[in-house]
Amino acid sequence: FGSAHLSFYMGAGAKEGRMIKPEDFSGKKIRSMGPAENAMLSAYGANPTTMAFGDVPPALETGVIDGLLTSLGGFNVVKDQAPYFSVAGVNGIVGDYYWIGASNKRWNGLADDQ
């Protein structure tokens, strides 16, 4: 058996300019989804701000945050507020999808109640 938290087209969206290198995040307020991203953003010199995705569009509009880490699907929602998006490995440690897999041999060996 195996499991993973996968990211598909994860990247960074910003109000002003693309964020590609770690130093591009320095001093910026960036929306994150949790502790793993917070640690990375802090290491980059950013100010991580954890918030629900529904709060992101107004936070971008009012300057509460300067950018966000999100999936391509999330970027499509906020592209008017954060027109710069870089698909990158910056967010590869977390993502939107969970994967659970097993070989046929292992799967077929499970009891009915498992």
C-alpha positions as CSV (number, residue, x, y, z in Angstrom):
1,F,0.0,0.0,0.0
2,G,1.0,3.6,-0.5
3,S,-0.5,7.0,-0.1
4,A,0.6,10.5,-1.0
5,H,-0.6,14.1,-1.0
6,L,-0.2,15.1,-4.6
7,S,0.0,18.6,-6.2
8,F,-1.2,19.3,-9.7
9,Y,0.1,22.5,-11.3
10,M,0.7,24.1,-7.9
11,G,2.4,27.5,-7.9
12,A,2.5,31.0,-6.7
13,G,0.1,33.8,-7.7
14,A,0.9,37.5,-7.1
15,K,-0.6,40.9,-7.5
16,E,2.7,42.4,-8.8
17,G,5.3,40.4,-10.7
18,R,6.0,36.7,-10.8
19,M,7.4,34.9,-7.8
20,I,9.9,32.3,-9.1
21,K,13.0,32.4,-6.8
22,P,13.0,32.2,-3.0
23,E,14.1,35.9,-2.8
24,D,11.0,36.9,-4.8
25,F,8.9,35.9,-1.7
26,S,11.0,38.0,0.8
27,G,9.0,40.5,2.7
28,K,5.7,39.6,1.0
29,K,2.5,38.5,2.8
30,I,1.6,35.2,1.2
31,R,-1.5,33.1,1.7
32,S,-0.8,29.5,2.6
33,M,-2.9,26.5,3.5
34,G,-1.0,25.2,6.6
35,P,2.1,24.4,8.5
36,A,4.2,22.8,5.7
37,E,3.8,25.9,3.5
38,N,4.3,28.2,6.4
39,A,7.7,26.7,7.2
40,M,8.7,27.0,3.6
41,L,7.5,30.6,3.2
42,S,9.2,31.7,6.4
43,A,12.5,30.2,5.1
44,Y,12.0,32.3,2.0
45,G,11.6,35.4,4.1
46,A,7.9,35.8,3.5
47,N,5.2,36.4,6.0
48,P,2.9,33.4,5.7
49,T,-0.8,34.0,6.3
50,T,-3.1,31.0,6.6
51,M,-6.6,31.7,5.5
52,A,-9.6,29.9,3.9
53,F,-9.6,30.2,0.1
54,G,-12.9,32.1,0.2
55,D,-11.2,35.0,2.0
56,V,-8.4,35.2,-0.7
57,P,-10.0,37.5,-3.3
58,P,-10.9,40.3,-1.0
59,A,-7.6,39.9,0.9
60,L,-5.8,40.4,-2.4
61,E,-8.0,43.4,-3.3
62,T,-7.5,45.1,0.0
63,G,-3.7,44.4,0.4
64,V,-4.1,42.0,3.3
65,I,-1.9,39.6,1.3
66,D,0.4,40.2,-1.7
67,G,0.1,36.7,-3.2
68,L,-0.8,33.1,-2.6
69,L,0.2,29.5,-3.1
70,T,-2.5,27.6,-4.9
71,S,-3.3,25.2,-7.6
72,L,-4.0,26.2,-11.2
73,G,-7.7,25.8,-10.4
74,G,-7.4,28.2,-7.5
75,F,-5.5,30.7,-9.7
76,N,-8.4,30.6,-12.2
77,V,-10.6,32.0,-9.4
78,V,-8.3,34.8,-8.4
79,K,-6.6,35.7,-11.7
80,D,-8.2,39.1,-11.8
81,Q,-6.7,40.0,-8.3
82,A,-3.4,38.1,-8.8
83,P,-2.7,38.1,-12.5
84,Y,0.9,36.7,-12.2
85,F,1.1,32.9,-11.7
86,S,4.1,30.7,-11.8
87,V,3.7,26.9,-12.0
88,A,6.6,25.8,-10.0
89,G,8.0,23.3,-7.5
90,V,7.7,25.8,-4.7
91,N,4.5,24.2,-3.6
92,G,5.3,20.6,-4.3
93,I,5.1,19.5,-0.7
94,V,1.3,20.0,-0.4
95,G,-1.5,19.9,-2.9
96,D,-5.2,19.4,-3.6
97,Y,-5.4,15.6,-4.1
98,Y,-4.9,12.5,-2.1
99,W,-3.8,9.2,-3.7
100,I,-4.0,5.8,-2.2
101,G,-2.8,2.7,-4.1
102,A,-2.2,-1.0,-3.7
103,S,-0.9,-3.7,-5.9
104,N,-3.5,-6.2,-7.2
105,K,-1.8,-9.0,-5.1
106,R,-2.2,-7.0,-1.9
107,W,-5.7,-5.7,-2.7
108,N,-7.0,-9.2,-3.5
109,G,-5.5,-10.5,-0.3
110,L,-7.7,-8.2,1.8
111,A,-10.6,-9.7,3.7
112,D,-14.1,-8.5,2.9
113,D,-14.3,-6.5,6.1
114,Q,-11.1,-4.6,5.4
